[in-house]
């Protein structure tokens, strides 16, 4: 599938093409890590059982203008209509036509981990 966006650097391309089970990347603010990670799950949304979640420390980092959900909504809205997800603002979720879904959430307090306990996520 040809996408209207893609990696903007060699580092992003290498990360997206990595076959490793665990890949660690670093870089300064604004180096494109979040953009690259927003593209990453698109490699898997063809599987209707695919579920992924992205965490930030605060809800504002997820929901604010320029936050992860806003970035994903802008990016994923450029996908072909046949695979473009619908977005649920109330729980920061993108649901693809085949049932694959991606969620964004916060993990500000240690007690927030309880609400994710037992979930099967990739």
VMD Tcl script that builds the backbone (N, CA, C; Angstrom):
set m [mol new atoms 366]
animate dup $m
set s [atomselect $m all]
$s set {name element resname resid chain x y z} {
  {N N UNK 1 A 0.842 -1.171 0.000}
  {CA C UNK 1 A 0.000 0.000 0.000}
  {C C UNK 1 A 0.890 1.237 0.000}
  {N N UNK 2 A 0.651 2.115 -0.927}
  {CA C UNK 2 A 1.387 3.378 -1.033}
  {C C UNK 2 A 0.737 4.400 -0.106}
  {N N UNK 3 A 1.510 4.965 0.800}
  {CA C UNK 3 A 0.976 5.939 1.745}
  {C C UNK 3 A 1.353 7.355 1.331}
  {N N UNK 4 A 0.524 8.341 1.657}
  {CA C UNK 4 A 0.823 9.729 1.314}
  {C C UNK 4 A 1.825 10.374 2.277}
  {N N UNK 5 A 2.387 9.599 3.180}
  {CA C UNK 5 A 3.384 10.094 4.127}
  {C C UNK 5 A 4.363 8.961 4.370}
  {N N UNK 6 A 5.455 9.263 4.982}
  {CA C UNK 6 A 6.449 8.234 5.253}
  {C C UNK 6 A 7.533 8.765 6.153}
  {N N UNK 7 A 8.560 7.958 6.375}
  {CA C UNK 7 A 9.654 8.396 7.240}
  {C C UNK 7 A 10.307 9.646 6.671}
  {N N UNK 8 A 10.684 10.534 7.571}
  {CA C UNK 8 A 11.308 11.792 7.151}
  {C C UNK 8 A 12.814 11.795 7.369}
  {N N UNK 9 A 13.336 10.691 7.863}
  {CA C UNK 9 A 14.784 10.611 8.075}
  {C C UNK 9 A 15.227 9.153 7.927}
  {N N UNK 10 A 16.512 8.976 7.787}
  {CA C UNK 10 A 17.077 7.626 7.707}
  {C C UNK 10 A 16.818 6.855 9.007}
  {N N UNK 11 A 16.906 7.539 10.136}
  {CA C UNK 11 A 16.655 6.905 11.437}
  {C C UNK 11 A 15.221 6.377 11.509}
  {N N UNK 12 A 14.261 7.170 11.049}
  {CA C UNK 12 A 12.875 6.715 11.047}
  {C C UNK 12 A 12.696 5.520 10.111}
  {N N UNK 13 A 13.295 5.571 8.951}
  {CA C UNK 13 A 13.186 4.468 8.001}
  {C C UNK 13 A 13.742 3.180 8.609}
  {N N UNK 14 A 14.901 3.272 9.254}
  {CA C UNK 14 A 15.518 2.099 9.873}
  {C C UNK 14 A 14.619 1.524 10.971}
  {N N UNK 15 A 14.012 2.381 11.767}
  {CA C UNK 15 A 13.127 1.921 12.838}
  {C C UNK 15 A 11.899 1.228 12.262}
  {N N UNK 16 A 11.310 1.802 11.242}
  {CA C UNK 16 A 10.109 1.215 10.651}
  {C C UNK 16 A 10.392 -0.116 9.962}
  {N N UNK 17 A 11.594 -0.299 9.459}
  {CA C UNK 17 A 11.956 -1.524 8.768}
  {C C UNK 17 A 12.574 -2.577 9.689}
  {N N UNK 18 A 12.801 -2.238 10.943}
  {CA C UNK 18 A 13.414 -3.166 11.884}
  {C C UNK 18 A 12.540 -4.398 12.082}
  {N N UNK 19 A 13.156 -5.551 12.100}
  {CA C UNK 19 A 12.461 -6.819 12.358}
  {C C UNK 19 A 12.629 -7.257 13.813}
  {N N UNK 20 A 13.305 -6.439 14.610}
  {CA C UNK 20 A 13.565 -6.769 16.010}
  {C C UNK 20 A 12.261 -6.780 16.807}
  {N N UNK 21 A 12.201 -7.617 17.824}
  {CA C UNK 21 A 11.032 -7.646 18.702}
  {C C UNK 21 A 11.003 -6.421 19.612}
  {N N UNK 22 A 12.170 -5.950 20.002}
  {CA C UNK 22 A 12.276 -4.753 20.823}
  {C C UNK 22 A 13.284 -3.831 20.155}
  {N N UNK 23 A 12.854 -2.616 19.928}
  {CA C UNK 23 A 13.732 -1.620 19.317}
  {C C UNK 23 A 13.712 -0.382 20.195}
  {N N UNK 24 A 14.874 0.125 20.524}
  {CA C UNK 24 A 14.986 1.303 21.381}
  {C C UNK 24 A 15.569 2.430 20.561}
  {N N UNK 25 A 14.953 3.597 20.682}
  {CA C UNK 25 A 15.437 4.762 19.944}
  {C C UNK 25 A 15.422 5.965 20.884}
  {N N UNK 26 A 16.372 6.825 20.698}
  {CA C UNK 26 A 16.446 8.040 21.496}
  {C C UNK 26 A 16.599 9.231 20.586}
  {N N UNK 27 A 16.573 10.374 21.177}
  {CA C UNK 27 A 16.753 11.601 20.415}
  {C C UNK 27 A 16.156 12.769 21.165}
  {N N UNK 28 A 16.534 13.935 20.761}
  {CA C UNK 28 A 16.059 15.157 21.394}
  {C C UNK 28 A 14.597 15.407 21.043}
  {N N UNK 29 A 13.972 16.303 21.780}
  {CA C UNK 29 A 12.605 16.712 21.459}
  {C C UNK 29 A 12.573 17.237 20.031}
  {N N UNK 30 A 11.549 16.843 19.304}
  {CA C UNK 30 A 11.400 17.313 17.928}
  {C C UNK 30 A 12.169 16.512 16.898}
  {N N UNK 31 A 12.745 15.369 17.293}
  {CA C UNK 31 A 13.558 14.589 16.352}
  {C C UNK 31 A 12.715 13.600 15.531}
  {N N UNK 32 A 11.412 13.516 15.778}
  {CA C UNK 32 A 10.535 12.691 14.967}
  {C C UNK 32 A 10.187 11.331 15.543}
  {N N UNK 33 A 10.506 11.084 16.824}
  {CA C UNK 33 A 10.213 9.772 17.419}
  {C C UNK 33 A 8.707 9.500 17.464}
  {N N UNK 34 A 7.934 10.456 17.907}
  {CA C UNK 34 A 6.489 10.268 18.009}
  {C C UNK 34 A 5.857 10.112 16.635}
  {N N UNK 35 A 6.293 10.872 15.666}
  {CA C UNK 35 A 5.781 10.765 14.302}
  {C C UNK 35 A 6.053 9.366 13.762}
  {N N UNK 36 A 7.267 8.897 13.971}
  {CA C UNK 36 A 7.638 7.567 13.494}
  {C C UNK 36 A 6.801 6.494 14.192}
  {N N UNK 37 A 6.594 6.620 15.487}
  {CA C UNK 37 A 5.819 5.621 16.214}
  {C C UNK 37 A 4.332 5.677 15.849}
  {N N UNK 38 A 3.863 6.811 15.374}
  {CA C UNK 38 A 2.485 6.919 14.912}
  {C C UNK 38 A 2.316 6.164 13.593}
  {N N UNK 39 A 3.359 6.130 12.777}
  {CA C UNK 39 A 3.322 5.378 11.522}
  {C C UNK 39 A 3.440 3.877 11.763}
  {N N UNK 40 A 4.178 3.485 12.773}
  {CA C UNK 40 A 4.527 2.080 12.991}
  {C C UNK 40 A 3.337 1.123 13.005}
  {N N UNK 41 A 2.249 1.390 13.721}
  {CA C UNK 41 A 1.171 0.401 13.759}
  {C C UNK 41 A 0.448 0.207 12.424}
  {N N UNK 42 A 0.642 1.117 11.489}
  {CA C UNK 42 A -0.009 0.966 10.188}
  {C C UNK 42 A 0.482 -0.280 9.458}
  {N N UNK 43 A 1.619 -0.806 9.879}
  {CA C UNK 43 A 2.137 -2.043 9.297}
  {C C UNK 43 A 1.308 -3.258 9.728}
  {N N UNK 44 A 0.479 -3.085 10.743}
  {CA C UNK 44 A -0.231 -4.215 11.345}
  {C C UNK 44 A -1.746 -4.093 11.290}
  {N N UNK 45 A -2.287 -2.971 10.863}
  {CA C UNK 45 A -3.737 -2.774 10.936}
  {C C UNK 45 A -4.511 -3.623 9.930}
  {N N UNK 46 A -3.834 -4.347 9.068}
  {CA C UNK 46 A -4.506 -5.300 8.186}
  {C C UNK 46 A -5.032 -6.516 8.939}
  {N N UNK 47 A -4.532 -6.727 10.143}
  {CA C UNK 47 A -4.978 -7.832 10.992}
  {C C UNK 47 A -6.138 -7.339 11.857}
  {N N UNK 48 A -7.341 -7.871 11.670}
  {CA C UNK 48 A -8.495 -7.389 12.433}
  {C C UNK 48 A -8.372 -7.608 13.938}
  {N N UNK 49 A -7.443 -8.452 14.372}
  {CA C UNK 49 A -7.237 -8.690 15.808}
  {C C UNK 49 A -6.218 -7.730 16.411}
  {N N UNK 50 A -5.637 -6.859 15.600}
  {CA C UNK 50 A -4.576 -5.966 16.068}
  {C C UNK 50 A -5.126 -4.924 17.041}
  {N N UNK 51 A -4.481 -4.831 18.182}
  {CA C UNK 51 A -4.777 -3.812 19.191}
  {C C UNK 51 A -3.460 -3.226 19.662}
  {N N UNK 52 A -3.384 -1.921 19.724}
  {CA C UNK 52 A -2.174 -1.266 20.221}
  {C C UNK 52 A -2.584 -0.103 21.107}
  {N N UNK 53 A -1.678 0.283 21.969}
  {CA C UNK 53 A -1.929 1.436 22.836}
  {C C UNK 53 A -0.649 2.248 22.946}
  {N N UNK 54 A -0.812 3.558 22.942}
  {CA C UNK 54 A 0.292 4.497 23.137}
  {C C UNK 54 A 0.043 5.214 24.458}
  {N N UNK 55 A 1.096 5.391 25.226}
  {CA C UNK 55 A 0.976 6.104 26.498}
  {C C UNK 55 A 1.788 7.385 26.486}
  {N N UNK 56 A 1.251 8.387 27.134}
  {CA C UNK 56 A 1.972 9.599 27.500}
  {C C UNK 56 A 1.717 9.783 28.985}
  {N N UNK 57 A 2.487 10.649 29.593}
  {CA C UNK 57 A 2.323 10.851 31.039}
  {C C UNK 57 A 0.969 11.477 31.358}
  {N N UNK 58 A 0.567 12.518 30.640}
  {CA C UNK 58 A -0.679 13.221 30.957}
  {C C UNK 58 A -1.667 13.144 29.796}
  {N N UNK 59 A -2.940 13.318 30.113}
  {CA C UNK 59 A -3.972 13.346 29.079}
  {C C UNK 59 A -3.729 14.492 28.114}
  {N N UNK 60 A -3.274 15.638 28.604}
  {CA C UNK 60 A -3.008 16.789 27.736}
  {C C UNK 60 A -1.987 16.437 26.657}
  {N N UNK 61 A -0.997 15.609 26.981}
  {CA C UNK 61 A -0.005 15.207 25.985}
  {C C UNK 61 A -0.604 14.290 24.925}
  {N N UNK 62 A -1.697 13.649 25.252}
  {CA C UNK 62 A -2.410 12.811 24.293}
  {C C UNK 62 A -3.395 13.648 23.483}
  {N N UNK 63 A -4.199 14.453 24.183}
  {CA C UNK 63 A -5.357 15.095 23.568}
  {C C UNK 63 A -5.135 16.516 23.082}
  {N N UNK 64 A -4.111 17.175 23.555}
  {CA C UNK 64 A -3.906 18.567 23.194}
  {C C UNK 64 A -3.536 18.754 21.729}
  {N N UNK 65 A -3.684 19.984 21.266}
  {CA C UNK 65 A -3.307 20.291 19.890}
  {C C UNK 65 A -1.833 19.949 19.692}
  {N N UNK 66 A -1.563 19.121 18.695}
  {CA C UNK 66 A -0.198 18.667 18.453}
  {C C UNK 66 A 0.174 17.447 19.279}
  {N N UNK 67 A -0.767 16.921 20.086}
  {CA C UNK 67 A -0.529 15.720 20.870}
  {C C UNK 67 A -0.583 14.477 19.992}
  {N N UNK 68 A -0.349 13.326 20.590}
  {CA C UNK 68 A -0.304 12.080 19.822}
  {C C UNK 68 A -1.598 11.778 19.080}
  {N N UNK 69 A -2.743 11.981 19.725}
  {CA C UNK 69 A -4.015 11.675 19.076}
  {C C UNK 69 A -4.261 12.625 17.911}
  {N N UNK 70 A -3.964 13.883 18.099}
  {CA C UNK 70 A -4.108 14.884 17.039}
  {C C UNK 70 A -3.202 14.540 15.856}
  {N N UNK 71 A -1.969 14.156 16.136}
  {CA C UNK 71 A -1.016 13.769 15.083}
  {C C UNK 71 A -1.534 12.550 14.325}
  {N N UNK 72 A -2.016 11.554 15.057}
  {CA C UNK 72 A -2.534 10.343 14.417}
  {C C UNK 72 A -3.771 10.658 13.575}
  {N N UNK 73 A -4.659 11.462 14.106}
  {CA C UNK 73 A -5.872 11.809 13.357}
  {C C UNK 73 A -5.505 12.496 12.041}
  {N N UNK 74 A -4.564 13.421 12.083}
  {CA C UNK 74 A -4.127 14.103 10.858}
  {C C UNK 74 A -3.473 13.129 9.884}
  {N N UNK 75 A -2.637 12.245 10.390}
  {CA C UNK 75 A -1.932 11.285 9.543}
  {C C UNK 75 A -2.889 10.243 8.976}
  {N N UNK 76 A -3.664 9.604 9.830}
  {CA C UNK 76 A -4.520 8.499 9.418}
  {C C UNK 76 A -5.670 8.959 8.524}
  {N N UNK 77 A -6.047 10.242 8.602}
  {CA C UNK 77 A -7.098 10.775 7.739}
  {C C UNK 77 A -6.650 10.860 6.284}
  {N N UNK 78 A -5.359 10.685 6.048}
  {CA C UNK 78 A -4.826 10.694 4.686}
  {C C UNK 78 A -4.795 9.298 4.069}
  {N N UNK 79 A -5.161 8.287 4.843}
  {CA C UNK 79 A -5.171 6.918 4.339}
  {C C UNK 79 A -6.276 6.752 3.299}
  {N N UNK 80 A -6.146 5.771 2.418}
  {CA C UNK 80 A -7.235 5.487 1.477}
  {C C UNK 80 A -8.537 5.253 2.242}
  {N N UNK 81 A -9.646 5.710 1.695}
  {CA C UNK 81 A -10.947 5.616 2.371}
  {C C UNK 81 A -11.278 4.181 2.797}
  {N N UNK 82 A -10.799 3.202 2.031}
  {CA C UNK 82 A -11.119 1.807 2.349}
  {C C UNK 82 A -10.499 1.338 3.668}
  {N N UNK 83 A -9.458 1.995 4.131}
  {CA C UNK 83 A -8.839 1.601 5.397}
  {C C UNK 83 A -8.784 2.739 6.416}
  {N N UNK 84 A -9.331 3.889 6.068}
  {CA C UNK 84 A -9.300 5.023 6.994}
  {C C UNK 84 A -10.120 4.704 8.238}
  {N N UNK 85 A -9.547 4.906 9.418}
  {CA C UNK 85 A -10.289 4.588 10.643}
  {C C UNK 85 A -11.296 5.671 10.986}
  {N N UNK 86 A -12.221 5.306 11.851}
  {CA C UNK 86 A -13.067 6.330 12.468}
  {C C UNK 86 A -12.445 6.623 13.828}
  {N N UNK 87 A -12.590 7.838 14.263}
  {CA C UNK 87 A -11.944 8.276 15.494}
  {C C UNK 87 A -12.982 8.498 16.576}
  {N N UNK 88 A -12.727 7.918 17.732}
  {CA C UNK 88 A -13.582 8.135 18.900}
  {C C UNK 88 A -12.846 9.072 19.839}
  {N N UNK 89 A -13.293 10.309 19.848}
  {CA C UNK 89 A -12.657 11.354 20.655}
  {C C UNK 89 A -12.796 11.076 22.148}
  {N N UNK 90 A -13.935 10.488 22.546}
  {CA C UNK 90 A -14.192 10.334 23.980}
  {C C UNK 90 A -13.195 9.422 24.668}
  {N N UNK 91 A -12.651 8.438 23.937}
  {CA C UNK 91 A -11.664 7.560 24.568}
  {C C UNK 91 A -10.379 7.454 23.744}
  {N N UNK 92 A -10.156 8.435 22.871}
  {CA C UNK 92 A -8.907 8.538 22.095}
  {C C UNK 92 A -8.560 7.211 21.424}
  {N N UNK 93 A -9.410 6.843 20.475}
  {CA C UNK 93 A -9.266 5.560 19.808}
  {C C UNK 93 A -9.471 5.731 18.306}
  {N N UNK 94 A -8.679 4.992 17.520}
  {CA C UNK 94 A -8.880 4.892 16.076}
  {C C UNK 94 A -9.299 3.461 15.793}
  {N N UNK 95 A -10.462 3.293 15.160}
  {CA C UNK 95 A -10.984 1.962 14.870}
  {C C UNK 95 A -11.028 1.809 13.349}
  {N N UNK 96 A -10.285 0.827 12.860}
  {CA C UNK 96 A -10.181 0.593 11.429}
  {C C UNK 96 A -11.371 -0.238 10.959}
  {N N UNK 97 A -11.734 -0.140 9.676}
  {CA C UNK 97 A -12.920 -0.840 9.174}
  {C C UNK 97 A -12.940 -2.343 9.467}
  {N N UNK 98 A -11.775 -2.980 9.541}
  {CA C UNK 98 A -11.731 -4.430 9.796}
  {C C UNK 98 A -11.762 -4.772 11.286}
  {N N UNK 99 A -11.765 -3.775 12.162}
  {CA C UNK 99 A -11.815 -4.013 13.603}
  {C C UNK 99 A -10.509 -3.748 14.331}
  {N N UNK 100 A -9.394 -3.644 13.619}
  {CA C UNK 100 A -8.115 -3.291 14.266}
  {C C UNK 100 A -8.296 -1.942 14.955}
  {N N UNK 101 A -7.635 -1.775 16.096}
  {CA C UNK 101 A -7.765 -0.473 16.737}
  {C C UNK 101 A -6.512 -0.065 17.485}
  {N N UNK 102 A -6.391 1.242 17.607}
  {CA C UNK 102 A -5.262 1.862 18.294}
  {C C UNK 102 A -5.849 2.834 19.297}
  {N N UNK 103 A -5.304 2.829 20.490}
  {CA C UNK 103 A -5.788 3.686 21.566}
  {C C UNK 103 A -4.636 4.510 22.121}
  {N N UNK 104 A -4.971 5.689 22.624}
  {CA C UNK 104 A -3.993 6.561 23.263}
  {C C UNK 104 A -4.503 6.848 24.670}
  {N N UNK 105 A -3.591 6.790 25.641}
  {CA C UNK 105 A -3.996 6.984 27.027}
  {C C UNK 105 A -2.861 7.605 27.820}
  {N N UNK 106 A -3.178 7.986 29.047}
  {CA C UNK 106 A -2.153 8.559 29.923}
  {C C UNK 106 A -1.791 7.551 31.006}
  {N N UNK 107 A -0.664 7.790 31.634}
  {CA C UNK 107 A -0.202 6.956 32.744}
  {C C UNK 107 A 0.501 7.910 33.721}
  {N N UNK 108 A -0.289 8.861 34.230}
  {CA C UNK 108 A 0.274 9.913 35.071}
  {C C UNK 108 A 0.597 9.441 36.484}
  {N N UNK 109 A -0.303 8.637 37.028}
  {CA C UNK 109 A -0.133 8.185 38.410}
  {C C UNK 109 A 0.098 6.681 38.434}
  {N N UNK 110 A 0.810 6.222 39.422}
  {CA C UNK 110 A 1.080 4.789 39.513}
  {C C UNK 110 A -0.215 3.982 39.534}
  {N N UNK 111 A -1.261 4.526 40.131}
  {CA C UNK 111 A -2.536 3.804 40.200}
  {C C UNK 111 A -3.188 3.660 38.814}
  {N N UNK 112 A -2.789 4.459 37.816}
  {CA C UNK 112 A -3.359 4.360 36.471}
  {C C UNK 112 A -3.043 3.022 35.817}
  {N N UNK 113 A -2.006 2.349 36.273}
  {CA C UNK 113 A -1.638 1.063 35.685}
  {C C UNK 113 A -2.715 0.017 35.927}
  {N N UNK 114 A -3.485 0.160 36.987}
  {CA C UNK 114 A -4.534 -0.796 37.339}
  {C C UNK 114 A -5.585 -0.876 36.225}
  {N N UNK 115 A -5.896 0.254 35.587}
  {CA C UNK 115 A -6.940 0.245 34.571}
  {C C UNK 115 A -6.495 -0.478 33.286}
  {N N UNK 116 A -5.209 -0.823 33.184}
  {CA C UNK 116 A -4.706 -1.531 32.018}
  {C C UNK 116 A -4.292 -2.969 32.341}
  {N N UNK 117 A -4.405 -3.338 33.593}
  {CA C UNK 117 A -4.001 -4.665 34.024}
  {C C UNK 117 A -4.866 -5.726 33.348}
  {N N UNK 118 A -4.216 -6.747 32.800}
  {CA C UNK 118 A -4.918 -7.857 32.180}
  {C C UNK 118 A -5.293 -7.666 30.720}
  {N N UNK 119 A -5.067 -6.475 30.173}
  {CA C UNK 119 A -5.392 -6.230 28.771}
  {C C UNK 119 A -4.343 -6.881 27.882}
  {N N UNK 120 A -4.772 -7.436 26.764}
  {CA C UNK 120 A -3.865 -8.045 25.818}
  {C C UNK 120 A -3.564 -7.021 24.733}
  {N N UNK 121 A -2.398 -6.431 24.824}
  {CA C UNK 121 A -2.001 -5.357 23.915}
  {C C UNK 121 A -0.696 -5.691 23.253}
  {N N UNK 122 A -0.498 -5.121 22.069}
  {CA C UNK 122 A 0.756 -5.321 21.343}
  {C C UNK 122 A 1.592 -4.079 21.524}
}
mol reanalyze $m
mol bondsrecalc $m
mol representation Tube
mol addrep $m
